[in-house]
Amino acid sequence: MDLNNFVDRSQTGRMERFGGHTVHVQAMARNQQDETILLLLQGRSTDVRAAWAMFHEGTLRTYRDPYHRATGDVYVKPNPKTKLLGGDLEMLVAHVALFPATVAEWDGGHFYTFGPPHFGAMCRAGLPVPILPHWEPIMWEMVRSDSRLGSRLYRGWNCVVYQVTRDPALWLQAMAYPKWRKQFTYEEAPHGKTS
């Protein structure tokens, strides 16, 4: 998954200073409990690694890491068209429930998504409900219109992240509503036509 598709690279990172180290926060997303879901840092290698260590120790003053077991050392290949601000290293802290390859093993009641096409991959990996590929736009519309299924994270910078429930009962109940039921067809409707 290429995060460059979901981070707004037209925006410059926010410069932050932590214990004498200066880094640029290129992207960030937190939930309503102020827990960090995604943190993308840029800068000089020593500064970024110091901020990284402080984040995992819980001493970074702006961000919290409640997911010591659910975050990992995820390195991001920088967008080749993007100049790294003030340094030579870009590093990402991301919740495992943001990656299709790991969300199937995640025991939480939700996953995180940037939206299509990432949303479809997350649904297929994380929902215990069979999902046909052409259902993705319908289900994404459902998430954006029904707060029981999902909601945009409370705080963010240079990216938009949603939290989506993995509860199959909620999904099946919503899919049975008359508004949505007729749209869940086995075959994709001909181009330009709706059910």
Phi and psi in degrees as GROMACS dihedral restraints (atoms count N, CA, C in turn):
[ dihedral_restraints ]
;  ai    aj    ak    al  type     phi  dphi    fc
    3     4     5     6     1   -98.6    20    10
    4     5     6     7     1   107.6    20    10
    6     7     8     9     1   -66.9    20    10
    7     8     9    10     1   -17.0    20    10
    9    10    11    12     1   -60.8    20    10
   10    11    12    13     1   -20.6    20    10
   12    13    14    15     1   -74.5    20    10
   13    14    15    16     1   -16.0    20    10
   15    16    17    18     1  -118.4    20    10
   16    17    18    19     1   -13.3    20    10
   18    19    20    21     1   -94.3    20    10
   19    20    21    22     1   134.8    20    10
   21    22    23    24     1   -78.8    20    10
   22    23    24    25     1    95.7    20    10
   24    25    26    27     1   -77.6    20    10
   25    26    27    28     1    -6.3    20    10
   27    28    29    30     1   -76.9    20    10
   28    29    30    31     1   -15.0    20    10
   30    31    32    33     1   -94.7    20    10
   31    32    33    34     1   141.6    20    10
   33    34    35    36     1   -82.7    20    10
   34    35    36    37     1   146.1    20    10
   36    37    38    39     1   -66.7    20    10
   37    38    39    40     1   152.3    20    10
   39    40    41    42     1   -77.7    20    10
   40    41    42    43     1   129.2    20    10
   42    43    44    45     1   -81.5    20    10
   43    44    45    46     1   129.5    20    10
   45    46    47    48     1  -129.0    20    10
   46    47    48    49     1   145.1    20    10
   48    49    50    51     1  -116.6    20    10
   49    50    51    52     1   128.0    20    10
   51    52    53    54     1  -129.7    20    10
   52    53    54    55     1   112.0    20    10
   54    55    56    57     1    50.8    20    10
   55    56    57    58     1    42.7    20    10
   57    58    59    60     1    88.3    20    10
   58    59    60    61     1    -2.6    20    10
   60    61    62    63     1  -107.5    20    10
   61    62    63    64     1   134.5    20    10
   63    64    65    66     1  -109.6    20    10
   64    65    66    67     1   126.3    20    10
   66    67    68    69     1  -133.9    20    10
   67    68    69    70     1   160.8    20    10
   69    70    71    72     1  -104.8    20    10
   70    71    72    73     1   125.3    20    10
   72    73    74    75     1   -87.6    20    10
   73    74    75    76     1   103.7    20    10
   75    76    77    78     1   -79.2    20    10
   76    77    78    79     1   -33.0    20    10
   78    79    80    81     1  -155.6    20    10
   79    80    81    82     1   150.8    20    10
   81    82    83    84     1  -157.3    20    10
   82    83    84    85     1   145.4    20    10
   84    85    86    87     1  -145.5    20    10
   85    86    87    88     1   133.6    20    10
   87    88    89    90     1  -132.0    20    10
   88    89    90    91     1   153.4    20    10
   90    91    92    93     1   -90.2    20    10
   91    92    93    94     1  -173.3    20    10
   93    94    95    96     1   -68.6    20    10
   94    95    96    97     1   -20.4    20    10
   96    97    98    99     1   -87.0    20    10
   97    98    99   100     1     8.1    20    10
   99   100   101   102     1    65.9    20    10
  100   101   102   103     1    27.8    20    10
  102   103   104   105     1   -93.6    20    10
  103   104   105   106     1   137.6    20    10
  105   106   107   108     1   -78.6    20    10
  106   107   108   109     1   126.9    20    10
  108   109   110   111     1  -101.1    20    10
  109   110   111   112     1   -36.4    20    10
  111   112   113   114     1  -145.9    20    10
  112   113   114   115     1   134.0    20    10
  114   115   116   117     1  -142.5    20    10
  115   116   117   118     1   116.7    20    10
  117   118   119   120     1  -114.4    20    10
  118   119   120   121     1   115.8    20    10
  120   121   122   123     1  -111.3    20    10
  121   122   123   124     1   146.9    20    10
  123   124   125   126     1  -133.9    20    10
  124   125   126   127     1   152.0    20    10
  126   127   128   129     1   153.6    20    10
  127   128   129   130     1  -164.2    20    10
  129   130   131   132     1   -66.8    20    10
  130   131   132   133     1   146.3    20    10
  132   133   134   135     1   -53.6    20    10
  133   134   135   136     1   -46.1    20    10
  135   136   137   138     1   -64.6    20    10
  136   137   138   139     1   -38.7    20    10
  138   139   140   141     1   -69.1    20    10
  139   140   141   142     1   -44.0    20    10
  141   142   143   144     1   -64.7    20    10
  142   143   144   145     1   -43.0    20    10
  144   145   146   147     1   -66.4    20    10
  145   146   147   148     1   -33.9    20    10
  147   148   149   150     1   -67.6    20    10
  148   149   150   151     1   -42.8    20    10
  150   151   152   153     1   -64.0    20    10
  151   152   153   154     1   -40.4    20    10
  153   154   155   156     1   -57.1    20    10
  154   155   156   157     1   -46.9    20    10
  156   157   158   159     1   -65.0    20    10
  157   158   159   160     1   -42.8    20    10
  159   160   161   162     1   -63.5    20    10
  160   161   162   163     1   -36.8    20    10
  162   163   164   165     1   -61.1    20    10
  163   164   165   166     1   -47.8    20    10
  165   166   167   168     1   -72.3    20    10
  166   167   168   169     1   -23.0    20    10
  168   169   170   171     1   -83.5    20    10
  169   170   171   172     1   -10.0    20    10
  171   172   173   174     1    79.8    20    10
  172   173   174   175     1    16.2    20    10
  174   175   176   177     1  -104.7    20    10
  175   176   177   178     1     2.0    20    10
  177   178   179   180     1   -74.9    20    10
  178   179   180   181     1   121.1    20    10
  180   181   182   183     1   -67.7    20    10
  181   182   183   184     1   -26.0    20    10
  183   184   185   186     1   -95.6    20    10
  184   185   186   187     1   -26.9    20    10
  186   187   188   189     1  -121.4    20    10
  187   188   189   190     1   149.9    20    10
  189   190   191   192     1  -120.3    20    10
  190   191   192   193     1   144.9    20    10
  192   193   194   195     1  -118.9    20    10
  193   194   195   196     1    91.6    20    10
  195   196   197   198     1   -84.2    20    10
  196   197   198   199     1    -4.7    20    10
  198   199   200   201     1  -109.2    20    10
  199   200   201   202     1    56.0    20    10
  201   202   203   204     1   -56.9    20    10
  202   203   204   205     1   -33.1    20    10
  204   205   206   207     1   -89.3    20    10
  205   206   207   208     1   -16.5    20    10
  207   208   209   210     1  -106.0    20    10
  208   209   210   211     1     4.0    20    10
  210   211   212   213     1  -115.7    20    10
  211   212   213   214     1   154.9    20    10
  213   214   215   216     1  -144.3    20    10
  214   215   216   217     1   174.7    20    10
  216   217   218   219     1   -78.9    20    10
  217   218   219   220     1    90.2    20    10
  219   220   221   222     1  -103.8    20    10
  220   221   222   223     1   113.3    20    10
  222   223   224   225     1   -95.0    20    10
  223   224   225   226     1   139.0    20    10
  225   226   227   228     1  -108.1    20    10
  226   227   228   229     1   132.0    20    10
  228   229   230   231     1   -74.7    20    10
  229   230   231   232     1   117.1    20    10
  231   232   233   234     1   -62.5    20    10
  232   233   234   235     1   150.2    20    10
  234   235   236   237     1   -61.7    20    10
  235   236   237   238     1   123.4    20    10
  237   238   239   240     1   -62.7    20    10
  238   239   240   241     1   -18.6    20    10
  240   241   242   243     1   -88.2    20    10
  241   242   243   244     1    -5.6    20    10
  243   244   245   246     1  -105.0    20    10
  244   245   246   247     1   127.3    20    10
  246   247   248   249     1   -79.0    20    10
  247   248   249   250     1   131.2    20    10
  249   250   251   252     1   -73.6    20    10
  250   251   252   253     1   128.6    20    10
  252   253   254   255     1   -73.4    20    10
  253   254   255   256     1   119.0    20    10
  255   256   257   258     1    63.1    20    10
  256   257   258   259     1    25.8    20    10
  258   259   260   261     1   177.2    20    10
  259   260   261   262     1  -159.0    20    10
  261   262   263   264     1  -131.8    20    10
  262   263   264   265     1    10.7    20    10
  264   265   266   267     1  -135.3    20    10
  265   266   267   268     1   137.1    20    10
  267   268   269   270     1  -124.0    20    10
  268   269   270   271     1   134.2    20    10
  270   271   272   273     1  -141.3    20    10
  271   272   273   274     1   143.5    20    10
  273   274   275   276     1  -123.3    20    10
  274   275   276   277     1   135.0    20    10
  276   277   278   279     1  -108.0    20    10
  277   278   279   280     1   123.1    20    10
  279   280   281   282     1  -139.9    20    10
  280   281   282   283     1   140.7    20    10
  282   283   284   285     1   -66.8    20    10
  283   284   285   286     1   143.3    20    10
  285   286   287   288     1   -62.5    20    10
  286   287   288   289     1   -26.5    20    10
  288   289   290   291     1   -77.9    20    10
  289   290   291   292     1    16.0    20    10
  291   292   293   294     1  -107.1    20    10
  292   293   294   295     1    -1.9    20    10
  294   295   296   297     1  -120.5    20    10
  295   296   297   298     1   124.4    20    10
  297   298   299   300     1   -55.6    20    10
  298   299   300   301     1   -35.5    20    10
  300   301   302   303     1   -66.7    20    10
  301   302   303   304     1   -21.9    20    10
  303   304   305   306     1  -114.8    20    10
  304   305   306   307     1   -17.4    20    10
  306   307   308   309     1   -65.2    20    10
  307   308   309   310     1   -26.5    20    10
  309   310   311   312     1   -63.1    20    10
  310   311   312   313     1   -28.0    20    10
  312   313   314   315     1   -92.2    20    10
  313   314   315   316     1    -8.4    20    10
  315   316   317   318     1   -74.9    20    10
  316   317   318   319     1   127.5    20    10
  318   319   320   321     1   -92.9    20    10
  319   320   321   322     1     9.0    20    10
  321   322   323   324     1   -76.0    20    10
  322   323   324   325     1   166.2    20    10
  324   325   326   327     1   -89.0    20    10
  325   326   327   328     1    17.1    20    10
  327   328   329   330     1  -155.6    20    10
  328   329   330   331     1   170.0    20    10
  330   331   332   333     1  -137.5    20    10
  331   332   333   334     1   170.7    20    10
  333   334   335   336     1  -114.4    20    10
  334   335   336   337     1   145.5    20    10
  336   337   338   339     1  -146.6    20    10
  337   338   339   340     1   151.8    20    10
  339   340   341   342     1   -88.7    20    10
  340   341   342   343     1   -12.2    20    10
  342   343   344   345     1   108.6    20    10
  343   344   345   346     1  -179.4    20    10
  345   346   347   348     1   -59.3    20    10
  346   347   348   349     1   144.2    20    10
  348   349   350   351     1   -85.2    20    10
  349   350   351   352     1    -4.4    20    10
  351   352   353   354     1   -60.1    20    10
  352   353   354   355     1   -37.3    20    10
  354   355   356   357     1   -59.7    20    10
  355   356   357   358     1   -42.7    20    10
  357   358   359   360     1   -62.6    20    10
  358   359   360   361     1   -42.3    20    10
  360   361   362   363     1   -64.3    20    10
  361   362   363   364     1   -39.5    20    10
  363   364   365   366     1   -67.1    20    10
  364   365   366   367     1   -40.1    20    10
  366   367   368   369     1   -61.8    20    10
  367   368   369   370     1   -46.7    20    10
  369   370   371   372     1   -64.9    20    10
  370   371   372   373     1   -33.3    20    10
  372   373   374   375     1   -84.2    20    10
  373   374   375   376     1   -32.9    20    10
  375   376   377   378     1  -110.2    20    10
  376   377   378   379     1   -13.6    20    10
  378   379   380   381     1  -100.2    20    10
  379   380   381   382     1   132.9    20    10
  381   382   383   384     1   -82.4    20    10
  382   383   384   385     1    39.9    20    10
  384   385   386   387     1  -131.3    20    10
  385   386   387   388     1   132.3    20    10
  387   388   389   390     1   -61.0    20    10
  388   389   390   391     1   133.5    20    10
  390   391   392   393     1  -124.7    20    10
  391   392   393   394     1   122.5    20    10
  393   394   395   396     1   -88.1    20    10
  394   395   396   397     1   145.1    20    10
  396   397   398   399     1   -54.7    20    10
  397   398   399   400     1   -37.8    20    10
  399   400   401   402     1   -78.4    20    10
  400   401   402   403     1     0.9    20    10
  402   403   404   405     1   -84.3    20    10
  403   404   405   406     1   -14.6    20    10
  405   406   407   408     1   -53.5    20    10
  406   407   408   409     1   -48.6    20    10
  408   409   410   411     1   -62.5    20    10
  409   410   411   412     1   -35.4    20    10
  411   412   413   414     1   -66.8    20    10
  412   413   414   415     1   -47.4    20    10
  414   415   416   417     1   -66.3    20    10
  415   416   417   418     1   -34.9    20    10
  417   418   419   420     1   -66.4    20    10
  418   419   420   421     1   -39.6    20    10
  420   421   422   423     1   -62.7    20    10
  421   422   423   424     1   -38.0    20    10
  423   424   425   426     1   -62.4    20    10
  424   425   426   427     1   -44.6    20    10
  426   427   428   429     1   -59.3    20    10
  427   428   429   430     1   -41.7    20    10
  429   430   431   432     1   -77.1    20    10
  430   431   432   433     1   -14.2    20    10
  432   433   434   435     1  -112.9    20    10
  433   434   435   436     1    -8.1    20    10
  435   436   437   438     1  -129.2    20    10
  436   437   438   439     1   107.5    20    10
  438   439   440   441     1   -66.4    20    10
  439   440   441   442     1   -15.3    20    10
  441   442   443   444     1   -73.5    20    10
  442   443   444   445     1   -25.4    20    10
  444   445   446   447     1   -89.3    20    10
  445   446   447   448     1   -34.0    20    10
  447   448   449   450     1  -174.2    20    10
  448   449   450   451     1   166.3    20    10
  450   451   452   453     1  -155.8    20    10
  451   452   453   454     1   152.8    20    10
  453   454   455   456     1   -70.1    20    10
  454   455   456   457     1   139.4    20    10
  456   457   458   459     1   -64.1    20    10
  457   458   459   460     1   150.8    20    10
  459   460   461   462     1   -61.3    20    10
  460   461   462   463     1   -43.2    20    10
  462   463   464   465     1  -132.6    20    10
  463   464   465   466     1   140.7    20    10
  465   466   467   468     1  -161.4    20    10
  466   467   468   469     1   165.3    20    10
  468   469   470   471     1  -150.3    20    10
  469   470   471   472     1   121.4    20    10
  471   472   473   474     1    65.1    20    10
  472   473   474   475     1    15.9    20    10
  474   475   476   477     1  -161.3    20    10
  475   476   477   478     1   159.5    20    10
  477   478   479   480     1  -123.5    20    10
  478   479   480   481     1   120.1    20    10
  480   481   482   483     1  -123.7    20    10
  481   482   483   484     1   137.4    20    10
  483   484   485   486     1  -112.7    20    10
  484   485   486   487     1   148.0    20    10
  486   487   488   489     1  -102.5    20    10
  487   488   489   490     1   128.2    20    10
  489   490   491   492     1  -123.0    20    10
  490   491   492   493     1   135.1    20    10
  492   493   494   495     1   -70.7    20    10
  493   494   495   496     1   148.7    20    10
  495   496   497   498     1  -105.2    20    10
  496   497   498   499     1     9.2    20    10
  498   499   500   501     1   -70.6    20    10
  499   500   501   502     1   111.5    20    10
  501   502   503   504     1   -65.5    20    10
  502   503   504   505     1   -31.6    20    10
  504   505   506   507     1   -63.7    20    10
  505   506   507   508     1   -42.5    20    10
  507   508   509   510     1   -64.5    20    10
  508   509   510   511     1   -43.3    20    10
  510   511   512   513     1   -64.7    20    10
  511   512   513   514     1   -45.7    20    10
  513   514   515   516     1   -65.8    20    10
  514   515   516   517     1   -37.4    20    10
  516   517   518   519     1   -63.6    20    10
  517   518   519   520     1   -45.1    20    10
  519   520   521   522     1   -66.7    20    10
  520   521   522   523     1   -39.5    20    10
  522   523   524   525     1   -66.4    20    10
  523   524   525   526     1   -21.3    20    10
  525   526   527   528     1   -86.1    20    10
  526   527   528   529     1   -10.3    20    10
  528   529   530   531     1   -59.6    20    10
  529   530   531   532     1   142.3    20    10
  531   532   533   534     1   -53.7    20    10
  532   533   534   535     1   -35.9    20    10
  534   535   536   537     1   -58.8    20    10
  535   536   537   538     1   -35.6    20    10
  537   538   539   540     1  -105.0    20    10
  538   539   540   541     1   -32.3    20    10
  540   541   542   543     1   -49.3    20    10
  541   542   543   544     1   -46.9    20    10
  543   544   545   546     1   -69.0    20    10
  544   545   546   547     1   -14.4    20    10
  546   547   548   549     1   -86.3    20    10
  547   548   549   550     1   -15.0    20    10
  549   550   551   552     1   -88.4    20    10
  550   551   552   553     1    81.9    20    10
  552   553   554   555     1  -100.2    20    10
  553   554   555   556     1   156.9    20    10
  555   556   557   558     1   -72.1    20    10
  556   557   558   559     1   -33.8    20    10
  558   559   560   561     1  -112.5    20    10
  559   560   561   562     1   146.0    20    10
  561   562   563   564     1   -66.7    20    10
  562   563   564   565     1   137.2    20    10
  564   565   566   567     1   -64.7    20    10
  565   566   567   568     1   148.3    20    10
  567   568   569   570     1   -53.9    20    10
  568   569   570   571     1   148.7    20    10
  570   571   572   573     1   -54.4    20    10
  571   572   573   574     1   129.4    20    10
  573   574   575   576     1    88.1    20    10
  574   575   576   577     1    -2.6    20    10
  576   577   578   579     1  -117.0    20    10
  577   578   579   580     1   147.8    20    10
  579   580   581   582     1  -120.8    20    10
  580   581   582   583     1   158.4    20    10
